[in-house]
Amino acid sequence: RYLRTLYLGLQSRWQAEHRRRHFYWRMMFESADISMLRLLEAFLKSAPQLVLQLSIMVQQNSIEPLQGLSASASLVSLAWMIASYQKVLRDSREDKMPMSYKGAMVQILWHLFTIAARAIAFALFASVFQLYFGIFIVTHWCIMTFWIIQGETDFCMSKWEEIIYNMVVGIIYIFCWFNVKEGRSRYRMCIYYIITLSENAALTILWFLYYDRKTTSDFNALILVCVVSSSFALGIFFMFIYYCLLHPNGPIFSHRSVGCIFRQEPPPVPVSPVEAVTSPPRSLPRTTGGERDGAPGERDSCVPVFQVRPCAPPAPAARAPRTERPVIRIDLPRKKYPAWDAHFIDRRLRKTILALEYASPTTPRLQYRTPGAPQEVLEYETTV
């Protein structure tokens, strides 16, 4: 995938002017896919390793230099992957405002401290209650997975692939917040962090009541409790800094319209009764897991997953032939949530879309039937 991204990036530089934009967006989508895979790899490998290392440190009441360096690298990689994925995801979507580097740095600090508090609380509890810690992790993962499934995410091509994806994202929810659905996320985020705060407090208090007084002094135990609480508080502080000052859509308390890219309606574009508004060459955006989940902490966005592009009322003039771009017309309506049936249709058309994309200098457009009158035909961005 890295080589594929490098190839697409070089093609976006070497190709003619009318082909550069096409290869540029293909490169951005591939880069977002790479970031998503790195994110999943980090939480499937580095996160359990971090908890194991911290638990050994607590049991031995000592920290080896190499052991501490490895644990610190695991913690930084987790925070880095979350922020990196959100920045790349926003850069790969035209309907999202790009994230600044200052916002990315604050996101790293936000997730760094919250994940650190979570991992230390896990390590403290696991150092005393190994069996109960396993039961707690499995229970939390099941609850988070069920919560994600109930949210009807839209990332994979089929229902069962979506469920497997939700199960993997449930592992991320063991350690930190990761938004997987467009729209309002502040309430879901508040619920998640309230649950996380309660769990961290309960795990730390239980360890403080039953830890081994022979290996750990009361002063060191009190310091560990303060580290957990202060780390979580710092993470929440940086989260508020990000939303109040550095969010791409503007401050959270701004009087402007929340979550919308356009503050006012764009000027109408005259179209024919059955033709749709032309969309940019983005026929392969299978990169919105986080997003389609949006970015973590995505504020109330007015842009749906399948964005309906505005069009003007039909003009009475006769339709002019459109031959510059291939058009695939589907005699079925496009649905928003869940979009599993639409995915099956898109999967069957995948080979045709790819063949047309490589054979044509421009990306093919997809049109879906609408339940209303013929003049209300709109074009939706494809999901394959």
PENOR-V631273 format. One record per backbone hydrogen bond with DSSP energy under -1.0 kcal/mol. NH is the residue of the N-H (numbers start at 1). CO is the residue of the C=O. E is the energy in kcal/mol with one decimal. If there is no record, write none. Layout:
BEGIN
NH/CO/E + NH/CO/E
END
This chain:
BEGIN
5/1/-2.6 + 6/2/-2.4 + 7/3/-2.5 + 8/4/-2.5 + 9/5/-2.4 + 10/6/-2.3 + 11/7/-2.3 + 12/8/-2.1 + 14/10/-2.3 + 15/11/-2.5 + 19/16/-1.4 + 20/16/-1.2 + 23/19/-1.9 + 24/20/-2.4 + 25/21/-2.1 + 26/22/-1.8 + 27/23/-2.2 + 28/24/-2.1 + 29/25/-2.4 + 30/26/-2.1 + 31/27/-2.3 + 32/28/-2.1 + 33/29/-2.0 + 34/30/-2.1 + 35/31/-2.2 + 36/32/-2.0 + 37/33/-2.2 + 38/34/-2.5 + 39/35/-2.2 + 40/36/-2.3 + 41/37/-2.5 + 42/38/-2.4 + 43/39/-2.0 + 44/40/-1.7 + 45/41/-1.5 + 46/42/-1.2 + 47/42/-1.6 + 49/45/-1.6 + 50/46/-2.5 + 51/47/-2.0 + 52/48/-2.3 + 53/49/-2.5 + 54/50/-2.5 + 55/51/-2.2 + 56/52/-2.0 + 57/53/-2.1 + 58/54/-2.2 + 59/55/-2.3 + 60/56/-2.6 + 61/57/-1.5 + 62/57/-1.1 + 68/64/-2.9 + 69/65/-2.2 + 70/66/-2.3 + 71/67/-2.2 + 72/68/-2.3 + 73/69/-2.3 + 74/70/-2.1 + 75/71/-2.2 + 76/72/-2.6 + 77/73/-2.3 + 78/74/-1.7 + 79/75/-1.9 + 80/76/-2.7 + 81/77/-2.4 + 82/78/-1.7 + 83/79/-1.9 + 84/80/-2.8 + 85/81/-2.4 + 86/82/-1.8 + 87/83/-2.0 + 88/84/-2.4 + 89/85/-2.6 + 90/86/-2.0 + 91/87/-2.1 + 92/88/-1.5 + 93/90/-1.2 + 104/100/-1.9 + 105/101/-2.2 + 106/102/-2.3 + 107/103/-2.2 + 108/104/-2.0 + 109/105/-2.1 + 110/106/-2.6 + 111/107/-2.5 + 112/108/-2.4 + 113/109/-2.1 + 114/110/-1.8 + 115/111/-2.4 + 116/112/-1.8 + 117/113/-2.3 + 118/114/-2.0 + 119/115/-3.0 + 120/116/-2.5 + 121/117/-2.1 + 122/118/-2.2 + 123/119/-2.7 + 124/120/-2.6 + 125/121/-2.1 + 126/122/-2.8 + 127/123/-1.7 + 128/125/-1.2 + 129/125/-3.1 + 133/129/-1.7 + 134/130/-1.7 + 135/131/-1.9 + 136/132/-2.4 + 137/133/-2.5 + 138/134/-2.2 + 139/135/-2.3 + 140/136/-2.7 + 141/137/-2.5 + 142/138/-2.3 + 143/139/-2.3 + 144/140/-2.6 + 145/141/-2.5 + 146/142/-2.3 + 147/143/-2.2 + 148/144/-2.4 + 149/145/-2.5 + 150/146/-2.3 + 152/149/-1.8 + 162/158/-1.9 + 163/159/-1.9 + 164/160/-2.2 + 165/161/-2.4 + 166/162/-2.4 + 167/163/-2.1 + 168/164/-1.9 + 169/165/-2.4 + 170/166/-1.9 + 173/169/-1.9 + 175/172/-1.5 + 176/172/-2.5 + 181/293/-1.3 + 189/185/-2.7 + 190/186/-2.2 + 191/187/-2.3 + 192/188/-2.3 + 193/189/-2.6 + 194/190/-2.1 + 195/191/-2.3 + 196/192/-2.7 + 197/193/-2.6 + 198/194/-2.2 + 199/195/-2.5 + 200/196/-2.9 + 201/197/-2.3 + 202/198/-2.4 + 203/199/-2.9 + 204/200/-2.3 + 205/201/-2.4 + 206/202/-2.3 + 207/203/-1.9 + 208/204/-2.4 + 209/205/-1.7 + 210/206/-1.3 + 211/207/-1.4 + 216/212/-1.8 + 221/217/-2.2 + 222/218/-2.3 + 223/219/-2.0 + 224/220/-2.2 + 225/221/-1.9 + 226/222/-2.1 + 227/223/-2.4 + 228/224/-2.2 + 229/225/-2.1 + 230/226/-2.9 + 231/227/-2.3 + 232/228/-1.9 + 233/229/-2.1 + 234/230/-2.4 + 235/231/-2.1 + 236/232/-2.2 + 237/233/-2.0 + 238/234/-2.4 + 239/235/-1.7 + 240/236/-2.0 + 241/237/-2.0 + 242/238/-2.2 + 243/239/-2.1 + 244/240/-2.8 + 245/241/-2.0 + 246/242/-1.0 + 250/247/-2.1 + 252/243/-1.1 + 254/251/-1.3 + 282/280/-2.1 + 286/284/-1.8 + 287/285/-1.0 + 298/295/-2.1 + 309/379/-1.1 + 312/269/-1.2 + 315/271/-1.1 + 328/365/-3.3 + 330/367/-3.1 + 332/330/-1.2 + 343/339/-2.0 + 344/340/-1.9 + 345/341/-1.6 + 346/342/-2.6 + 347/343/-2.7 + 348/344/-1.8 + 349/345/-1.5 + 350/347/-1.1 + 353/349/-2.8 + 354/350/-2.7 + 355/351/-2.4 + 356/352/-2.5 + 357/353/-2.3 + 358/354/-2.2 + 359/355/-1.7 + 360/356/-2.0 + 365/326/-2.4 + 367/328/-2.5 + 369/332/-1.3 + 376/373/-1.9 + 377/374/-1.4
END
